[in-house]
Amino acid sequence: MSKIKPSKGAPYARIMGVGGYRPTRVVPNEVILETIDSSDEWIRSRSGIATRHWASDEETVSVMSVEASGKAIADAGIRPEQIGAVIVSTVSHFKQTPAIATEIAHKIGAGKPAAFDISAGCAGFGYGLTLAKGMIVEGSAEYVLVIGVERLSDLTDLEDRATAFLFGDGAGAVVVGPSQVPAIGPTVWGSEGDKSETIKQTVAWDEFHAERPEKFPAITQEGQAVFRWAVFEMAKVAQQALDAAGIAPEDLDVFIPHQANMRIIDSMVKTLKLPESVTVARDVETTGNTSAASIPLAMERLLATGQAKSGDTALVIGFGAGLVYAATVVTLP
């Protein structure tokens, strides 16, 4: 018989607070058109994006994360020192080590929490949310800070007509804490490694170091292949998450998909046959694709504008490079 004491965690977990940070610089499509042969109409029709936010030199991954985290902690009504773990999802923190989570934990005054980064692209928020839920139920932390943050402007090739207009910068954060009722549903997640080449960095860091090409490594993707995968395969994953939570489409209040592309969002809504009563996040129009930050940023805006309210039932799904995905049903804070 094992001598190890059983863990004493909460029966369930929930999102308690949300916060977001968007850089002050707003970049319209006209700026993008300075380096690619396209038009504002083409960009809007293909992506739904009119503007995006780009970070200044001072708006680092750390600075944006700290701002978003402070809002989320205040919204949750807890003290920073109560945070037992900090999880940061990002692909644009350029130091392999140490994790940026440790710096953020220190700057927000969280004491000595567990702190680590994860790399799951646009699905990263969902991955972090699931890890946080497990920690709370298992008992290794009472409150977990989950951050999605990106400075994708650093990884954008402004001469690539397929991607130059897509990406933006920003940070979104949530505090996950204990709950006496289910408020974060089972996660449907996974990967399709045979499609890993469809979204990738152009040059690996070791190759860049060895060859020193003129262009800095950037993110590239096979647009049509990603679009088809997102629309057809991710709608199935979203439906699986609804089924796992025991929620019918008509029971949903809010749908918060990764803000990749307006056409993808609209196609998923149609495929899932969501009723018109469901509020759909379309933050991509003014924020662009912020990868791991897009879901919490969209969630924060819906709540701040009153389009969604505390207690609403929301389906969230992220998907991206890898290819990876994660979907779950949550109760909004």
Solvent accessible surface area in square Angstrom, and as a share of the most:
residue,aa,sasa,rsa
1,M,237,1.06
2,S,83,0.54
3,K,200,0.85
4,I,150,0.76
5,K,178,0.75
6,P,109,0.69
7,S,69,0.44
8,K,186,0.79
9,G,36,0.34
10,A,18,0.14
11,P,70,0.44
12,Y,90,0.34
13,A,1,0.01
14,R,95,0.35
15,I,1,0.01
16,M,28,0.13
17,G,0,0.00
18,V,11,0.07
19,G,1,0.01
20,G,3,0.03
21,Y,38,0.14
22,R,41,0.15
23,P,1,0.01
24,T,114,0.66
25,R,127,0.46
26,V,81,0.47
27,V,1,0.00
28,P,48,0.30
29,N,1,0.00
30,E,100,0.45
31,V,43,0.25
32,I,1,0.01
33,L,49,0.24
34,E,136,0.61
35,T,65,0.38
36,I,15,0.07
37,D,127,0.66
38,S,29,0.19
39,S,48,0.31
40,D,39,0.20
41,E,137,0.61
42,W,66,0.23
43,I,0,0.00
44,R,116,0.43
45,S,70,0.45
46,R,95,0.35
47,S,0,0.00
48,G,14,0.14
49,I,0,0.00
50,A,11,0.09
51,T,29,0.17
52,R,0,0.00
53,H,22,0.10
54,W,24,0.08
55,A,17,0.13
56,S,46,0.29
57,D,121,0.63
58,E,127,0.57
59,E,14,0.06
60,T,55,0.32
61,V,10,0.06
62,S,6,0.04
63,V,59,0.34
64,M,0,0.00
65,S,0,0.00
66,V,36,0.21
67,E,81,0.36
68,A,0,0.00
69,S,0,0.00
70,G,38,0.36
71,K,98,0.41
72,A,0,0.00
73,I,8,0.04
74,A,78,0.61
75,D,81,0.42
76,A,14,0.11
77,G,68,0.65
78,I,21,0.11
79,R,135,0.49
80,P,44,0.28
81,E,99,0.45
82,Q,56,0.25
83,I,4,0.02
84,G,27,0.26
85,A,1,0.01
86,V,0,0.00
87,I,1,0.00
88,V,0,0.00
89,S,1,0.01
90,T,10,0.06
91,V,56,0.32
92,S,5,0.03
93,H,39,0.17
94,F,92,0.38
95,K,133,0.56
96,Q,170,0.76
97,T,106,0.62
98,P,86,0.54
99,A,28,0.22
100,I,10,0.05
101,A,0,0.00
102,T,64,0.37
103,E,68,0.31
104,I,0,0.00
105,A,4,0.03
106,H,143,0.64
107,K,105,0.44
108,I,22,0.11
109,G,41,0.40
110,A,3,0.02
111,G,56,0.54
112,K,203,0.86
113,P,24,0.15
114,A,57,0.44
115,A,26,0.20
116,F,66,0.27
117,D,43,0.22
118,I,30,0.15
119,S,93,0.60
120,A,9,0.07
121,G,7,0.07
122,C,17,0.10
123,A,0,0.00
124,G,0,0.00
125,F,1,0.00
126,G,4,0.04
127,Y,44,0.17
128,G,0,0.00
129,L,0,0.00
130,T,27,0.16
131,L,68,0.34
132,A,0,0.00
133,K,49,0.21
134,G,39,0.37
135,M,36,0.16
136,I,3,0.01
137,V,62,0.35
138,E,87,0.39
139,G,37,0.36
140,S,78,0.50
141,A,11,0.08
142,E,98,0.44
143,Y,24,0.09
144,V,0,0.00
145,L,0,0.00
146,V,1,0.00
147,I,0,0.00
148,G,0,0.00
149,V,0,0.00
150,E,0,0.00
151,R,33,0.12
152,L,2,0.01
153,S,32,0.20
154,D,49,0.25
155,L,4,0.02
156,T,19,0.11
157,D,34,0.18
158,L,66,0.33
159,E,115,0.52
160,D,35,0.18
161,R,109,0.40
162,A,54,0.42
163,T,0,0.00
164,A,0,0.00
165,F,9,0.04
166,L,9,0.04
167,F,11,0.05
168,G,0,0.00
169,D,0,0.00
170,G,0,0.00
171,A,0,0.00
172,G,0,0.00
173,A,0,0.00
174,V,0,0.00
175,V,0,0.00
176,V,0,0.00
177,G,0,0.00
178,P,37,0.23
179,S,7,0.04
180,Q,140,0.62
181,V,97,0.56
182,P,92,0.58
183,A,9,0.07
184,I,9,0.05
185,G,12,0.11
186,P,66,0.41
187,T,31,0.18
188,V,28,0.16
189,W,108,0.38
190,G,23,0.22
191,S,74,0.48
192,E,40,0.18
193,G,51,0.49
194,D,123,0.64
195,K,72,0.30
196,S,46,0.29
197,E,106,0.48
198,T,15,0.08
199,I,22,0.11
200,K,86,0.37
201,Q,60,0.27
202,T,70,0.41
203,V,36,0.21
204,A,48,0.37
205,W,103,0.36
206,D,104,0.54
207,E,86,0.39
208,F,38,0.16
209,H,128,0.57
210,A,82,0.64
211,E,132,0.59
212,R,159,0.58
213,P,49,0.31
214,E,185,0.83
215,K,113,0.48
216,F,97,0.40
217,P,1,0.01
218,A,8,0.06
219,I,22,0.11
220,T,35,0.20
221,Q,39,0.17
222,E,93,0.42
223,G,34,0.33
224,Q,100,0.45
225,A,29,0.23
226,V,13,0.07
227,F,39,0.16
228,R,127,0.46
229,W,10,0.04
230,A,0,0.00
231,V,8,0.05
232,F,116,0.48
233,E,62,0.28
234,M,1,0.00
235,A,3,0.03
236,K,113,0.48
237,V,10,0.05
238,A,0,0.00
239,Q,60,0.27
240,Q,92,0.41
241,A,0,0.00
242,L,0,0.00
243,D,92,0.48
244,A,50,0.39
245,A,33,0.26
246,G,64,0.61
247,I,42,0.21
248,A,34,0.26
249,P,28,0.17
250,E,122,0.55
251,D,78,0.40
252,L,6,0.03
253,D,57,0.29
254,V,1,0.00
255,F,0,0.00
256,I,0,0.00
257,P,0,0.00
258,H,2,0.01
259,Q,1,0.01
260,A,13,0.10
261,N,22,0.11
262,M,29,0.13
263,R,89,0.32
264,I,7,0.04
265,I,0,0.00
266,D,62,0.32
267,S,30,0.20
268,M,0,0.00
269,V,28,0.16
270,K,165,0.70
271,T,69,0.40
272,L,9,0.05
273,K,169,0.72
274,L,17,0.09
275,P,46,0.29
276,E,181,0.81
277,S,94,0.60
278,V,9,0.05
279,T,36,0.21
280,V,20,0.12
281,A,1,0.01
282,R,102,0.37
283,D,10,0.05
284,V,0,0.00
285,E,74,0.33
286,T,55,0.32
287,T,2,0.01
288,G,1,0.01
289,N,10,0.05
290,T,0,0.00
291,S,6,0.04
292,A,1,0.01
293,A,0,0.00
294,S,2,0.02
295,I,3,0.02
296,P,0,0.00
297,L,0,0.00
298,A,0,0.00
299,M,1,0.00
300,E,36,0.16
301,R,74,0.27
302,L,7,0.03
303,L,39,0.19
304,A,80,0.62
305,T,81,0.47
306,G,60,0.58
307,Q,100,0.44
308,A,5,0.04
309,K,136,0.57
310,S,81,0.52
311,G,47,0.45
312,D,11,0.06
313,T,31,0.18
314,A,0,0.00
315,L,0,0.00
316,V,2,0.01
317,I,0,0.00
318,G,0,0.00
319,F,5,0.02
320,G,3,0.03
321,A,38,0.29
322,G,27,0.26
323,L,1,0.01
324,V,21,0.12
325,Y,32,0.12
326,A,2,0.02
327,A,1,0.00
328,T,1,0.01
329,V,9,0.05
330,V,2,0.01
331,T,47,0.27
332,L,4,0.02
333,P,27,0.17
